[in-house]
């Protein structure tokens, strides 16, 4: 069974950093592209970053480009999102996603950027 578990969220001041982790199991980690999404209060869920199955192609939303970095560790079956220079508008629940025949979602981790 496919399982995605996010961790690393929390409260951080503007300009600060966080690293989110997505621990994956139940599928061949090295053969599937994966993504980070986020959903802010009152807004639709949006794509934040994508990474190819081999890790060599990475794409970012314009709002986070240059500040966030997506990566994956094949030995740990874990995808990461390094978030730097955080802004209040980055406040959202962040979700891990993979398509393995159907969409699979983690349960999300809360990121709050506030003074």
Secondary structure, 3 states (H helix, E strand, C coil): CCEEEEECCEEECCCCCEEEEEEEECCCHHHCCEEEEEECCCCCCEEEEEECCCCCCEEECCCCCCCEEEEEECCCCEEEEEECCCCHHHCEEEEEEEECCCEEECCCEEEEECC
